[in-house]
Amino acid sequence: MPMIRNPGRLFAAASMLALAVPASAQMAEGTAADAKPATQADTVDTRLPTQLPRTAVPHRYSIQIAPDAQALAFGGSVRIALDIVKATDKLVLNAADLAIDSATIYGSDNTPHQAKITLDADAQTASFDFGEKLPKGAYRFDIVYTGTISTQANGLFALDYKDPDGTQRRGLFTQFEAPDARRFVPSWDEPDYKAVFDLTATVPSDQMPLSNMPVKSSEDLGGGMSKVTFGTTPTMSSYLLFFGLGDFERIHRQAGGTDVGIVMSRGKADQGQYALDSAAAILPFYNDYFGTPYPLPKLDNIAGPGQSQFFGAMENWGAIFTFERILLNDPTISSEGDRQRIFSVAAHEMAHQWFGDLVTMAWWDDLWLNEGFASWMENKTTSTLHPEWGADIDRVGSRESAMRQDAYEATHPIVQTIRTVEQTNQAFDSITYSKGESVIAMLEAYAGADVWRKGVQDYVKAHQYRNTRTDDLWKAVEAAGADNLTRIAHQFTLQPGVPLIQVGAAQCRGGDTAVTLTQSEFSADRREAVAAKPQSWNVPVLASTVGGGTVDAVTEGRTTQMTVPGCAPLLVNAGQAGYYRTLYGAPQLAALAQNFSSLKPIDQYGLLNDNIALAYAGYQPIGGALDLVAAIPADADPKVLAEGLGSWTNLYGLFEDEPAVQEKIGQRIQAKYAPVLSRLGFTVKDGEPAGETLLRPTLISALGATGLASVEAERTRLLKALATDPKALDGPLKTTWLGLIARDATPAEWEQLHRLAQDAGGFTERSALYSALGGAKDDMLAAKALDLAITDEPGATIGASLISSVAVRHPEMALDFALAHPGDIDRIVDNSAQSRYVARIAAGSDRPETIGKLEAYAKANLGAEARKPVDQTIGVVKTRIEARQRIMDQARQWIDAHAV
């Protein structure tokens, strides 16, 4: 059905804000060429995919908007300066959820041509038929329209919240990536159609309007309203445009020659200081690294009091948007992990100001150029400015996230074919972000840090304000000195999958270790098939002996010979920069376990993850992996300790139906990790290492699950204190204790938390409390949380995450609920995330019937191009079911042989 709303009703709302007049009367008179930018920095590449006819190229959008926040509607008009590049009687633009009142085009003679308007809701387009051929040349195109303000993060959207004093507020924000600028303005809403944007907004005078550029002028219209005009943006893609409005305040300072600011709801300025300090440190680092200074006069990061199932932050040029739970440092609930995320998310979005905004991928096929690079730069920046945080280990964690998806048949290449809106939305996944980051880390190690940086700097300088393809980056880095990089890069970005390096028997010769490496492919669900016919890569390999020097090689063909200095146990993928799995023989793995404490923390972490994954996929028994986990010393790096604890915790849950075995695992967990918690204590100490602060909540949660008496006693004490003091949990461990309290809650205790959630003021606290309600083990309470999720009580953006919380312990129950309430799911989940949401909540299941339910859901609701997330979840569930008994048998045998 075409999305044609009642234009009279919506336009009446807009007319109250002075927009119900023809666009030609609202905008200054002039010729079609007047609105062009002085310099056209980009031209459309006609070889690129497109969903629009290649008949015109826009150069400037002059937009006027009048939002009515209470009515959830807005009126708008736009004048587009464009060139018709192929004679046509029709223009087709992107438009979604808009009602278009009128459209008139003017050529160089200023003759008006009225358009007949046709909306196609499925294609998200508006066609403008002028009834006659318009010749090539410069035009101005005026459109008057109205639209809706969403309550989910698509297009122009509203977030409701309470001020610190309890006053109910509503803020407006925009989210246009991937293709949602079309919900705000009829436009060529594809990344290669770059243009400049002028934005004018009619707004309440007592509210703060925000956009990519600073306010240029403000006119008092009387009646409490003002017309605010922002400065002209640089040439950029439509998805980077931003508009915000609300009762905000802004803190700011000069950094790197730019006015850097944090914008948040009034009364929270102190919570924005940490983010401001972070941004002020990051921006000069980026100016130096990229060799091209940030080009806009200001860079804001704007806090939104809500959340999304699709994204956490967005890199709008000069006006980053971030949900406040990962931007504001609230001392009543923010943890050390939250503070580190504030920094890392800011580093990611600020990296986009160069990779994504200044230089933009030409089409969504190359989305990874934006996201993979920003993820890599985020980690590099964190490692440089906060080396004490151990971001190098986090990089390996990101690699593992990618491999968990990439090892299944339903994966996809980094550079993928995208032709629909839904495919674009689904491209924002671990392959794009985490595999992209991992491959860049590997290629930087191959090229050398200095050569890589020179290539990146040359790439940015050559393509600023333009669009690029992936090969443009490879050419720049090769030209800087990285010979043959493109060959390797193509293999890792144009084909999917994970290489497998099998380590042959090592021989000591003259003080060196000689070894043969055999290349194959790692798979979680097709082990025999890929072994028979593996894909091939030229894999950059770094290897060392324990305590010895590192050597490098690039695999050629099926086997590669390496000679490594020293005759100690051999470690392949030393430093963990490589994107591949390493399979050792049993004696080699045993030798590494015996020398585990001599390895660097990053190699300990990588070795643990490799061997757990290989065991679960059936390449080796799990006993060798458990030998490594058992070899972790008590004074290991906190992230290595946490990784080992996670392995035991997963097994503990696996044996839920075998209490005797589960008890043995619990005893092992307590024997090793209870002393660590006893040393750290239940409270954060001034000056303690950040890693220990991060480890504490992991210890509390895991040891609490095993019934450790000291944790149980503290849980009881805090729950009792909550009865008289709702702030009893305030502090960096609040969400940790909430999770423990809710997990084992009685009905009375659950209701106690429910009342706290109802009374919570700040969004972050409110969201944490409602999410905790979904974490109850009790089936009846989990069902109660699901019913609550689709009511108005939690708030428009919290209900979906409450269902996700239930799905952690009750995936089948959450799936059944979602399938039984499709209308409610559509209402509480952003458009961009809906096809992935159902698949995600089912991903933890280990029941065969889940597969049939997902198949039926996909058949009834998803086209072939939209079902990849469901196929991925089906692959994960099938593999889990097939591996479960094998893993349990092998683990049981190991546990019986290694009594605590």
SVG drawing of the C-alpha trace seen along z (x, -y; Angstrom):
<svg xmlns="http://www.w3.org/2000/svg" viewBox="-7 -38 80 78">
<polyline fill="none" stroke="black" stroke-width="0.4" points="0.0,0.0 1.4,-3.4 2.4,-5.5 0.1,-8.4 -1.2,-9.9 -3.9,-12.5 -2.0,-15.5 -4.6,-18.0 -4.5,-16.9 -0.7,-16.8 -0.2,-20.0 -2.6,-21.8 -0.3,-20.9 2.7,-22.2 0.9,-25.4 0.7,-26.4 4.5,-26.5 4.4,-28.8 5.2,-26.2 1.9,-25.9 2.9,-28.1 4.3,-27.3 8.1,-26.6 8.6,-29.3 7.2,-31.9 9.2,-30.6 12.6,-30.7 14.4,-33.6 13.9,-34.1 16.8,-33.3 18.0,-31.3 18.5,-27.6 22.2,-28.0 22.2,-30.3 22.0,-27.5 25.0,-25.5 28.1,-25.3 31.0,-27.3 33.0,-24.1 31.5,-20.7 33.8,-18.3 32.2,-15.1 30.4,-13.7 28.2,-10.6 29.9,-7.4 27.4,-6.0 29.0,-2.5 27.7,-2.2 24.5,-0.4 21.5,-2.6 17.8,-2.3 17.1,-5.6 17.2,-6.6 20.5,-8.3 18.8,-11.4 19.8,-14.1 22.5,-15.1 21.7,-17.2 24.3,-19.8 22.5,-21.7 19.5,-21.1 17.9,-24.1 15.6,-22.6 13.1,-24.3 11.5,-22.2 8.9,-22.9 8.5,-20.0 5.5,-19.6 7.0,-17.4 3.7,-16.9 1.8,-15.9 4.6,-13.7 4.4,-15.5 6.4,-18.0 6.1,-20.1 8.9,-20.7 10.0,-22.2 13.1,-21.8 14.7,-23.6 17.1,-21.3 19.7,-22.8 20.4,-20.1 21.6,-19.3 19.5,-17.2 22.1,-15.1 19.8,-13.2 16.7,-14.7 13.7,-13.4 10.0,-14.1 10.3,-12.5 12.5,-12.7 12.5,-9.9 13.7,-10.6 13.7,-8.6 10.9,-9.4 9.4,-7.3 6.6,-8.1 6.1,-11.5 3.0,-13.2 4.0,-15.5 1.8,-18.6 3.4,-20.1 6.4,-20.0 7.6,-22.6 10.8,-22.7 12.3,-25.8 14.9,-25.9 17.2,-28.7 14.3,-30.8 12.5,-30.5 9.4,-28.9 7.6,-26.7 6.8,-23.1 4.3,-21.5 4.7,-17.8 2.2,-15.0 3.3,-13.1 3.2,-9.3 4.5,-7.7 5.7,-4.1 5.8,-3.0 7.5,0.4 10.2,-1.2 10.5,-4.2 10.4,-6.6 8.4,-9.6 8.0,-10.1 7.5,-13.6 6.0,-13.6 6.3,-17.0 4.3,-16.0 7.1,-17.2 10.7,-16.5 13.1,-18.6 16.4,-19.2 19.8,-18.8 20.9,-21.8 20.7,-23.5 17.4,-23.5 15.9,-24.3 13.3,-21.9 10.9,-23.0 8.9,-20.5 6.5,-21.0 5.7,-18.0 4.8,-16.7 6.0,-13.8 5.8,-11.9 8.0,-11.9 8.8,-8.3 9.1,-6.9 11.9,-4.5 15.2,-5.6 14.4,-6.0 14.3,-9.3 13.2,-12.2 12.3,-10.6 11.3,-11.5 12.7,-10.3 10.7,-10.9 12.5,-11.2 12.5,-12.8 14.7,-15.7 16.6,-15.2 13.8,-17.1 11.2,-14.7 9.8,-16.9 8.6,-15.0 10.5,-16.0 10.6,-15.1 13.7,-15.5 13.9,-15.2 16.8,-13.7 17.5,-12.1 19.0,-8.8 19.5,-8.6 21.9,-5.6 21.5,-3.5 18.8,-4.9 16.5,-7.1 17.2,-10.7 14.3,-10.0 12.0,-10.1 13.0,-13.7 13.3,-15.1 12.7,-13.9 16.2,-13.3 18.7,-11.3 19.3,-9.2 22.3,-7.2 25.9,-7.8 27.4,-8.8 24.9,-11.6 26.9,-14.1 25.7,-17.6 25.8,-20.6 22.9,-21.2 21.3,-24.3 18.9,-23.7 16.5,-26.2 14.1,-25.1 11.1,-26.8 11.4,-25.9 10.3,-26.9 12.6,-29.8 13.4,-28.2 14.8,-25.0 18.2,-24.3 18.3,-23.4 21.2,-21.3 22.7,-20.3 25.9,-19.5 27.0,-23.2 26.7,-26.0 23.7,-28.3 24.3,-31.0 21.3,-33.2 18.1,-33.2 15.0,-35.3 12.3,-35.8 8.9,-35.0 7.0,-35.9 4.7,-33.7 7.6,-31.8 8.9,-30.6 12.1,-31.3 13.5,-30.6 17.0,-29.2 19.3,-28.9 22.5,-26.7 25.7,-27.2 26.1,-25.4 27.6,-21.9 30.5,-20.7 29.8,-18.4 28.5,-15.2 26.2,-12.2 22.5,-12.6 22.8,-10.0 25.1,-12.3 22.7,-15.1 21.5,-15.7 18.8,-17.7 18.1,-17.8 15.8,-19.9 15.2,-19.9 15.8,-21.2 19.5,-20.6 22.7,-22.2 26.2,-22.1 29.6,-22.0 32.6,-22.6 36.2,-23.5 38.7,-24.1 40.7,-21.0 42.8,-20.6 41.6,-23.9 37.9,-22.8 35.1,-23.7 34.4,-20.3 31.1,-19.9 29.0,-17.4 25.2,-18.1 22.9,-16.5 19.5,-17.0 19.6,-19.9 20.9,-19.1 23.4,-16.5 26.4,-18.6 28.6,-17.0 27.9,-13.6 29.2,-14.8 32.6,-15.9 34.3,-12.5 33.1,-12.3 34.4,-15.9 37.8,-15.1 37.9,-12.0 36.9,-13.9 39.4,-16.6 42.2,-14.0 41.1,-12.0 40.7,-14.9 44.3,-16.2 45.5,-12.5 43.3,-12.1 44.4,-15.4 48.0,-14.1 47.4,-10.5 45.3,-11.3 47.5,-14.3 44.3,-16.2 42.8,-18.4 39.2,-18.0 37.5,-20.5 34.3,-21.6 34.2,-24.5 32.6,-22.3 32.2,-18.7 29.4,-17.9 28.5,-14.5 24.8,-14.6 23.3,-12.3 19.9,-10.7 17.9,-9.3 16.9,-6.0 18.2,-3.0 18.0,-1.1 18.1,2.5 20.1,1.4 22.8,-1.0 24.4,-2.8 25.9,-5.8 26.0,-7.6 28.7,-9.6 26.7,-12.5 29.4,-15.0 30.0,-17.5 27.0,-16.2 27.6,-12.7 24.6,-11.1 25.1,-8.7 22.6,-7.1 23.4,-8.5 24.1,-5.2 27.4,-5.1 28.1,-8.8 27.3,-10.1 29.2,-9.0 26.6,-8.7 28.3,-8.0 25.2,-6.2 25.4,-3.4 28.3,-3.8 31.0,-1.1 34.6,-1.0 33.5,0.9 30.9,-1.9 33.6,-4.6 35.9,-2.7 33.0,-2.3 32.4,-6.0 35.9,-6.5 36.0,-3.7 32.6,-4.6 33.7,-8.3 36.9,-7.1 34.9,-5.0 32.5,-7.8 35.2,-10.4 37.3,-8.2 34.3,-8.3 34.6,-12.0 37.5,-11.1 36.6,-7.5 33.0,-7.8 32.2,-11.5 35.2,-13.3 35.8,-10.2 32.7,-8.1 32.1,-4.6 30.5,-5.0 27.9,-2.3 26.8,-0.1 28.8,2.9 31.9,1.1 30.2,0.3 33.1,2.0 35.4,-0.9 33.5,-3.0 32.8,-0.6 35.8,1.8 38.2,-1.1 36.5,-3.0 36.6,0.1 40.3,0.6 41.0,-3.1 39.0,-2.9 41.2,-0.1 44.4,-1.8 43.4,-5.0 42.5,-3.3 45.7,-1.4 47.7,-4.6 46.0,-6.9 45.0,-4.3 47.6,-1.5 46.6,-0.5 43.2,0.7 44.6,3.7 42.9,2.8 45.2,5.2 43.4,8.1 40.0,6.5 41.2,6.5 41.5,10.3 38.1,10.4 36.7,8.6 38.4,11.1 36.7,13.9 33.3,12.2 33.9,12.1 35.1,15.7 32.0,16.9 29.9,15.7 32.4,16.2 32.8,20.0 29.3,20.7 28.0,21.4 25.6,18.4 28.4,15.9 29.3,13.4 32.4,11.6 33.5,8.3 32.8,6.6 29.3,7.9 26.6,7.4 23.9,5.0 20.9,4.0 18.0,3.5 17.2,1.4 16.9,4.6 20.3,5.9 21.8,2.6 20.4,2.8 21.7,6.3 25.2,5.4 25.8,3.8 27.2,7.0 30.3,8.6 31.8,9.3 31.6,5.6 32.8,4.3 34.9,6.9 36.3,8.9 37.0,5.6 38.9,4.4 40.8,7.7 41.8,7.8 43.0,4.2 45.1,5.0 46.6,7.9 47.3,5.8 48.9,3.0 51.2,5.6 52.1,6.9 52.7,3.4 54.3,1.9 52.7,-0.8 54.6,-3.7 53.8,-2.5 50.2,-1.8 49.8,-5.3 51.4,-7.0 49.0,-5.1 46.0,-6.1 47.1,-9.8 47.5,-9.8 44.1,-8.1 42.4,-10.7 44.1,-13.6 43.3,-12.2 39.6,-11.4 38.4,-14.1 34.8,-15.2 34.5,-12.3 33.4,-8.7 35.7,-5.6 35.7,-1.9 37.8,0.6 40.5,0.8 41.3,-2.9 42.6,-2.2 44.7,0.8 46.2,-1.2 47.2,-4.0 48.8,-1.6 50.7,0.3 51.9,-3.0 53.3,-3.9 55.4,-0.8 53.3,2.3 54.2,4.6 51.6,7.2 49.1,6.0 46.2,6.0 46.5,9.7 46.2,10.6 43.5,8.0 41.4,9.2 41.5,12.8 40.4,11.7 37.7,9.2 36.2,10.7 35.8,14.3 34.2,15.3 35.5,17.8 38.3,18.4 41.7,19.9 43.0,22.8 46.8,23.2 47.7,26.7 51.1,26.9 53.2,30.0 55.6,31.7 58.4,29.3 62.1,30.3 65.0,28.6 67.9,28.0 71.0,26.1 69.2,24.1 66.2,23.3 62.8,24.9 61.8,26.1 58.1,26.7 55.6,27.2 52.4,25.3 49.5,26.7 46.7,24.4 43.0,25.4 39.7,23.8 38.0,23.7 34.3,24.3 31.9,24.6 29.2,26.4 30.9,28.0 34.2,29.4 34.4,32.4 33.2,30.5 35.7,27.6 38.5,30.0 37.8,31.8 37.7,28.5 39.0,25.6 39.3,22.1 42.8,20.7 44.4,17.5 47.9,16.0 48.0,15.8 50.6,13.5 51.9,15.6 54.0,14.5 55.6,17.3 58.0,17.6 59.3,20.0 58.4,19.4 60.8,16.7 62.4,16.4 62.3,14.0 59.5,13.6 59.7,14.4 57.1,13.8 56.0,15.6 53.2,15.4 51.7,18.8 51.9,19.9 49.8,22.9 48.9,25.8 52.1,26.0 54.6,23.5 58.0,24.1 59.1,21.9 62.3,21.7 61.9,20.1 64.8,19.1 65.1,21.3 64.0,24.8 61.3,24.0 57.6,24.8 56.4,23.1 53.7,20.4 52.0,19.6 50.2,16.2 52.5,14.6 51.0,11.2 47.6,12.4 47.5,10.0 46.5,12.8 43.0,13.6 43.1,17.4 42.8,20.4 45.8,22.4 45.5,26.2 48.4,27.8 49.2,31.4 48.4,32.8 52.0,32.8 52.6,29.2 49.5,28.0 50.5,29.8 53.9,28.1 52.2,24.7 50.0,25.5 53.1,26.3 54.7,23.0 51.4,21.0 52.6,18.6 55.6,17.6 53.4,16.4 52.3,12.8 48.8,12.0 47.6,11.4 48.9,14.8 47.4,16.5 44.1,15.0 44.3,15.9 45.5,19.4 42.6,20.0 40.0,18.8 41.5,20.7 41.5,24.0 38.0,23.7 36.6,22.9 38.5,25.8 37.2,28.2 33.6,27.1 33.8,27.4 35.2,31.0 38.7,30.5 40.2,31.7 38.9,33.1 38.1,30.4 40.6,31.8 43.5,29.9 41.6,26.7 40.7,27.3 44.4,28.0 45.1,24.4 42.2,23.0 43.5,24.9 47.0,23.5 46.0,19.9 47.9,18.6 46.1,16.8 48.0,13.6 47.3,13.6 46.1,10.6 42.5,9.8 41.2,10.3 42.8,13.7 41.4,14.6 37.9,13.5 38.2,15.5 39.1,18.7 36.3,18.1 33.9,17.7 34.9,21.1 34.2,22.8 30.9,20.8 29.7,22.0 30.4,25.6 28.7,25.1 25.5,24.1 25.9,26.9 25.6,29.5 22.5,27.9 20.7,31.3 23.6,33.1 23.9,31.6 26.8,33.8 29.0,32.8 27.9,29.2 28.9,29.2 32.4,30.4 32.7,27.6 31.4,25.1 34.0,26.4 36.7,25.8 35.5,22.3 35.3,21.4 38.7,22.9 40.5,20.9 38.5,17.6 37.1,17.1 40.5,16.2 40.8,13.6 37.5,12.0 38.5,12.1 41.7,10.2 39.8,7.6 36.8,7.3 33.3,6.1 34.1,2.4 36.2,0.4 39.4,-0.9 41.0,-4.2 43.9,-3.8 43.4,-0.1 44.3,1.1 41.5,0.7 41.8,4.4 41.0,5.4 38.0,3.0 36.7,4.7 37.3,8.2 35.4,7.7 31.8,7.8 32.7,10.8 33.8,12.6 30.8,11.6 28.4,12.8 30.1,16.1 30.8,17.0 27.3,15.9 26.0,18.4 27.8,21.2 26.4,20.3 29.6,18.9 28.6,18.1 30.2,14.7 28.4,13.5 25.1,14.9 25.5,13.1 26.3,9.8 23.3,10.2 21.0,10.8 22.4,7.7 22.0,5.5 18.4,6.7 17.5,6.0 19.0,2.5 17.0,1.8 13.8,2.2 14.4,-1.0 17.0,-2.8 16.4,-2.7 19.9,-4.1 21.6,-1.2 23.0,0.3 24.3,-3.1 27.8,-2.9 29.8,-1.1 28.5,2.4 24.8,1.5 24.0,3.4 26.0,6.4 24.1,6.7 20.8,6.0 21.5,9.0 22.2,11.3 19.2,10.2 16.9,10.6 18.3,13.9 17.3,15.8 14.4,13.5 11.3,14.7 8.0,13.2 8.2,10.7 11.7,9.7 10.9,9.3 8.0,7.0 10.4,5.0 12.7,4.5 9.6,3.7 8.6,0.9 12.2,-0.5 12.0,-0.4 8.7,-2.3 10.1,-5.0 13.4,-5.4 14.1,-8.8 17.2,-8.7 16.9,-6.6 20.1,-4.6 18.9,-3.5 15.4,-2.8 16.7,-0.7 19.0,1.3 16.2,2.1 13.7,3.2 16.4,5.3 17.1,6.9 13.5,7.9 13.9,10.0 16.9,11.9 14.9,14.0 15.4,17.8 11.9,18.5 9.6,19.3 6.6,17.5 8.6,14.3 10.2,14.5 6.7,14.7 5.6,11.8 8.5,9.7 7.5,10.6 4.0,9.4 5.3,6.2 7.6,5.5 4.8,4.8 2.9,2.4 3.5,-1.3 5.1,-1.2 8.8,-0.5 8.9,-3.2 9.0,-3.0 12.7,-2.0 13.0,0.3 10.5,3.0 12.5,4.7 15.6,5.0 13.4,6.5 12.5,9.3 16.1,9.7 17.0,10.0 14.5,12.8 16.0,14.5 19.3,15.0 17.9,17.7 14.6,18.5 15.3,18.2 12.4,20.5 10.0,18.6 11.1,15.3 10.9,16.6 7.4,18.0 6.3,14.7 7.7,12.6 6.1,14.8 2.8,14.6 2.9,10.8 4.2,9.6 2.4,6.3 3.9,5.4 7.4,6.4 6.9,4.1 6.0,1.3 8.9,1.5 11.7,2.5 13.3,0.0 12.6,0.7 16.3,1.2 16.6,4.1 13.3,6.0 14.5,8.7 17.4,9.5 15.6,9.2 13.7,12.4 16.7,14.3 18.8,12.8 16.5,13.7 16.5,17.3 20.2,17.6 20.8,19.1 18.4,22.0 19.5,25.7 16.2,27.2 15.4,28.8 12.0,27.3 13.5,23.8 14.8,24.5 11.3,25.3 9.8,22.2 12.5,20.0 12.1,21.6 8.3,21.0 8.8,17.4 11.2,16.7 9.0,18.3 6.0,16.3 7.7,12.9 11.0,12.6 12.1,12.5 15.1,14.4 17.3,11.2 16.2,10.7 16.6,14.1 20.4,14.3 20.1,13.5 17.6,16.3 19.8,18.7 22.8,17.8 20.8,18.5 19.6,21.8 23.2,22.7 24.3,21.9 21.4,23.8 22.0,26.9 25.7,26.9 25.1,26.4 22.6,29.4 25.0,31.6 28.0,30.7 26.3,30.8 26.6,34.4 30.2,34.8 31.4,31.8 29.6,33.0 31.1,36.5 34.7,35.1 34.3,32.5 32.9,35.0 35.9,37.3 38.4,34.4 36.7,33.3 36.7,36.8 40.4,37.1 41.3,33.7 39.6,33.5 40.1,30.3"/>
</svg>
